[in-house]
Amino acid sequence: MTGMLEGRVALVTGGRGGAGRAVCERFVDEGARVYAADLTPHGSLGSTDSAGTFVQLDVTSEESVRAAIDTVAAEQGALDILVNAAGIELELTIEDTTLDQWNHIMAVNVTGTFLTSKHALPLLRASEHASIINFGSYDGYIADPQLAAYCATKGAVHALTRAMACDHGKEGIRVNAICPGYIDTPMLEQFFPDGVDPRAARAEAELVHPLRIIGTPRDMANLVNWLASDEARYATGQLWVLDGGLSAQIQQMRL
């Protein structure tokens, strides 16, 4: 690796999940001191020191967010990079979505991004390399069926990203969002229809992409790493779509 984040301090929410863990591993490879913040140390891919130092964090709890930020401040005295990767999906129409389900997905995907960013700002202001990267989605631009609440949360994250970039650019803090499409994580497998062979569903999904492939958590980590680095010093307030060209095309019938 290049060591492009050498000596920098990063906090990654959802850091034990598929995409969040890949980000943590890439940051560690690039020389950063990484805090992988999640509900438990045993995420979807397990836990090892190679994915950073675990810190417990419930993004829906302001008390928990404060405690995690205080841990970083006490141990490092600095924070350069915040990645808001924590998120959940809900596969329902609004008619079938309960108010509790709506409030929960909003709390994790939107309020969580708000809380961690809010309480990280004092440390980020003191950094000469401050960067916030939020996790949006191509579903914040266009919609998949039966993902109404999820689409709403990602649209909110996109708008919040732009607003934060405008408000805090003068403080030297860059704010961007990555907007992935189909990524090979446990969340993607949950989206495949029940009773369908996952291999067949995956092959079908690949065919609708111009590149004929599905992305990986490593693909996401590569983009996040660039946005966190000085190579992206002039990039802020942007929504970076990473979807293999899926949203660039009209979905025509395959004859």
C-alpha positions as CSV (number, residue, x, y, z in Angstrom):
1,M,0.0,0.0,0.0
2,T,1.0,3.7,-0.3
3,G,0.8,4.8,3.3
4,M,-1.4,7.7,2.2
5,L,-3.1,7.8,5.6
6,E,0.0,7.4,7.7
7,G,-0.5,8.6,11.2
8,R,-4.1,9.7,10.8
9,V,-6.9,8.7,13.2
10,A,-10.1,7.3,11.8
11,L,-13.4,6.3,13.3
12,V,-15.6,4.0,11.2
13,T,-19.2,3.3,12.4
14,G,-20.5,-0.2,11.4
15,G,-16.8,-1.1,11.5
16,R,-17.4,-4.8,12.0
17,G,-19.9,-5.2,9.1
18,G,-19.0,-6.2,5.6
19,A,-18.4,-2.8,4.0
20,G,-17.3,-1.0,7.2
21,R,-14.8,-3.8,8.0
22,A,-13.3,-3.5,4.5
23,V,-12.8,0.2,5.1
24,C,-11.2,-0.4,8.4
25,E,-8.8,-2.9,6.9
26,R,-7.9,-0.6,4.0
27,F,-7.3,2.3,6.4
28,V,-5.0,0.1,8.6
29,D,-3.1,-1.0,5.5
30,E,-2.6,2.7,4.6
31,G,-1.1,3.5,8.0
32,A,-4.1,5.0,9.9
33,R,-5.0,4.3,13.5
34,V,-8.5,3.0,13.2
35,Y,-11.4,2.6,15.6
36,A,-14.0,0.1,14.4
37,A,-17.2,1.2,16.1
38,D,-20.1,-1.2,16.2
39,L,-22.6,-2.8,18.6
40,T,-20.4,-5.8,19.2
41,P,-16.8,-6.9,18.2
42,H,-18.2,-9.9,16.3
43,G,-19.7,-8.5,13.1
44,S,-20.7,-10.3,10.0
45,L,-17.1,-11.2,9.2
46,G,-15.8,-11.8,12.7
47,S,-13.2,-9.6,14.5
48,T,-9.4,-9.3,14.4
49,D,-6.9,-6.6,15.2
50,S,-6.2,-6.2,11.4
51,A,-9.5,-4.4,11.2
52,G,-8.7,-1.8,13.8
53,T,-9.4,-1.3,17.5
54,F,-13.0,-2.1,18.5
55,V,-15.0,0.5,20.3
56,Q,-18.6,-0.1,21.3
57,L,-21.1,2.2,19.6
58,D,-24.9,2.4,19.2
59,V,-25.3,5.1,16.6
60,T,-28.9,5.7,17.8
61,S,-27.8,6.7,21.3
62,E,-26.3,10.1,21.9
63,E,-24.8,8.9,25.1
64,S,-23.1,6.0,23.3
65,V,-21.8,8.3,20.5
66,R,-20.3,10.7,23.1
67,A,-18.6,7.8,24.9
68,A,-17.0,6.5,21.7
69,I,-15.8,10.0,20.6
70,D,-14.5,10.5,24.2
71,T,-12.5,7.3,23.9
72,V,-10.9,8.4,20.7
73,A,-10.1,11.8,22.2
74,A,-8.6,10.3,25.4
75,E,-6.5,7.7,23.5
76,Q,-5.4,9.7,20.5
77,G,-6.2,13.3,21.2
78,A,-7.2,13.7,17.5
79,L,-9.6,12.6,14.8
80,D,-9.0,13.1,11.1
81,I,-11.5,10.8,9.4
82,L,-15.1,9.8,10.2
83,V,-16.8,7.2,8.1
84,N,-20.5,6.8,8.7
85,A,-21.0,3.2,7.5
86,A,-23.5,1.9,10.0
87,G,-26.8,1.1,8.3
88,I,-29.7,-1.3,8.0
89,E,-32.2,-2.2,5.3
90,L,-36.0,-2.7,5.4
91,E,-37.7,-4.6,2.6
92,L,-41.3,-3.3,2.8
93,T,-43.6,-0.9,1.1
94,I,-44.8,2.0,3.2
95,E,-48.2,0.3,3.6
96,D,-46.5,-2.7,5.3
97,T,-44.0,-0.6,7.3
98,T,-44.9,0.0,10.9
99,L,-44.2,3.3,12.6
100,D,-41.7,1.5,14.9
101,Q,-39.9,0.1,11.9
102,W,-39.8,3.5,10.2
103,N,-38.5,5.2,13.3
104,H,-35.8,2.5,13.8
105,I,-34.4,2.7,10.2
106,M,-34.4,6.5,10.4
107,A,-32.6,6.3,13.7
108,V,-29.8,4.1,12.5
109,N,-29.3,5.4,8.9
110,V,-30.0,9.1,9.4
111,T,-29.9,10.1,13.1
112,G,-26.8,7.9,13.5
113,T,-25.0,9.9,10.8
114,F,-26.2,13.1,12.4
115,L,-25.1,12.2,15.9
116,T,-21.6,10.9,15.1
117,S,-20.9,13.8,12.8
118,K,-22.2,16.3,15.3
119,H,-20.0,15.0,18.2
120,A,-17.0,14.4,16.0
121,L,-16.8,18.0,14.8
122,P,-14.7,19.5,17.7
123,L,-11.9,16.9,17.0
124,L,-12.2,17.3,13.2
125,R,-11.9,21.1,13.4
126,A,-8.4,20.6,14.9
127,S,-7.3,18.4,12.1
128,E,-5.5,19.6,8.9
129,H,-6.9,16.6,7.0
130,A,-10.5,16.4,8.2
131,S,-12.8,14.3,6.1
132,I,-16.3,12.8,6.7
133,I,-17.5,10.1,4.4
134,N,-21.2,9.1,4.7
135,F,-22.7,6.0,3.2
136,G,-25.6,6.9,0.9
137,S,-26.9,4.6,-1.9
138,Y,-27.9,4.6,-5.5
139,D,-31.3,4.0,-3.9
140,G,-31.2,7.7,-2.8
141,Y,-31.4,8.6,-6.5
142,I,-33.6,5.9,-7.9
143,A,-35.7,3.3,-6.2
144,D,-35.8,-0.5,-5.9
145,P,-39.2,-2.0,-5.2
146,Q,-40.2,-2.6,-1.6
147,L,-37.4,-0.5,-0.1
148,A,-39.4,2.7,0.6
149,A,-38.1,3.5,4.0
150,Y,-34.5,2.6,3.1
151,C,-34.7,4.9,0.0
152,A,-36.0,7.7,2.2
153,T,-33.1,7.4,4.6
154,K,-30.5,7.4,1.9
155,G,-32.1,10.4,0.2
156,A,-31.9,12.2,3.6
157,V,-28.2,11.2,4.0
158,H,-27.5,12.7,0.6
159,A,-29.1,16.0,1.5
160,L,-27.4,16.0,4.9
161,T,-24.0,15.4,3.2
162,R,-24.4,18.5,1.0
163,A,-25.6,20.6,3.9
164,M,-22.7,19.6,6.1
165,A,-20.2,20.3,3.3
166,C,-21.6,23.8,2.9
167,D,-21.6,24.5,6.7
168,H,-18.2,23.2,7.6
169,G,-16.1,23.7,4.5
170,K,-14.8,27.0,5.9
171,E,-13.5,25.0,8.9
172,G,-11.4,22.8,6.6
173,I,-13.8,19.8,6.9
174,R,-14.6,18.0,3.7
175,V,-17.9,16.0,3.6
176,N,-18.8,13.5,0.8
177,A,-21.0,10.4,0.4
178,I,-20.5,7.2,-1.5
179,C,-23.5,5.8,-3.2
180,P,-23.0,2.1,-3.9
181,G,-25.3,-0.1,-5.8
182,Y,-25.2,-3.9,-5.6
183,I,-22.4,-4.9,-3.3
184,D,-21.5,-8.5,-2.3
185,T,-22.5,-8.3,1.4
186,P,-24.9,-10.2,3.6
187,M,-27.4,-7.3,3.0
188,L,-27.4,-8.0,-0.7
189,E,-28.3,-11.7,-0.1
190,Q,-31.2,-10.6,2.0
191,F,-32.6,-8.7,-0.9
192,F,-32.8,-11.7,-3.2
193,P,-36.3,-13.2,-3.4
194,D,-37.2,-16.1,-1.0
195,G,-37.1,-19.5,-2.6
196,V,-34.7,-18.5,-5.4
197,D,-31.3,-20.1,-5.7
198,P,-28.9,-17.4,-4.5
199,R,-26.5,-18.3,-7.3
200,A,-29.2,-17.8,-9.9
201,A,-30.3,-14.5,-8.3
202,R,-26.7,-13.3,-8.3
203,A,-26.2,-14.2,-12.0
204,E,-29.4,-12.3,-12.9
205,A,-28.2,-9.3,-10.9
206,E,-24.9,-9.3,-12.7
207,L,-26.5,-9.2,-16.1
208,V,-28.3,-5.9,-15.5
209,H,-25.0,-4.1,-14.8
210,P,-23.0,-2.8,-17.8
211,L,-19.8,-4.3,-16.3
212,R,-21.6,-7.6,-15.7
213,I,-20.2,-7.8,-12.2
214,I,-21.4,-7.0,-8.6
215,G,-19.2,-4.8,-6.5
216,T,-17.3,-5.9,-3.4
217,P,-16.7,-4.2,-0.1
218,R,-13.1,-3.7,-1.2
219,D,-14.4,-1.6,-4.1
220,M,-16.2,0.6,-1.6
221,A,-13.1,0.8,0.6
222,N,-11.0,2.0,-2.3
223,L,-13.2,4.9,-2.9
224,V,-13.6,5.8,0.7
225,N,-9.8,5.6,1.1
226,W,-9.3,8.1,-1.7
227,L,-12.0,10.5,-0.3
228,A,-10.2,10.3,3.1
229,S,-6.8,11.2,1.6
230,D,-5.2,14.4,0.5
231,E,-5.6,13.4,-3.1
232,A,-9.2,14.4,-2.7
233,R,-8.4,17.7,-1.1
234,Y,-10.7,19.6,-3.5
235,A,-13.6,17.1,-3.3
236,T,-16.5,18.0,-1.0
237,G,-20.3,18.1,-1.0
238,Q,-20.5,15.3,-3.6
239,L,-22.3,12.1,-4.0
240,W,-20.0,9.5,-5.5
241,V,-22.0,6.7,-7.3
242,L,-20.3,3.3,-7.3
243,D,-22.7,0.9,-9.0
244,G,-21.0,-0.7,-12.0
245,G,-22.9,1.6,-14.3
246,L,-26.3,0.3,-13.2
247,S,-27.9,3.8,-12.8
248,A,-26.4,5.1,-16.0
249,Q,-28.8,3.0,-18.2
250,I,-32.5,2.5,-18.7
251,Q,-33.6,-0.9,-17.7
252,Q,-34.7,-2.3,-21.1
253,M,-36.2,-5.7,-21.7
254,R,-33.7,-8.4,-22.7
255,L,-35.1,-9.9,-25.9
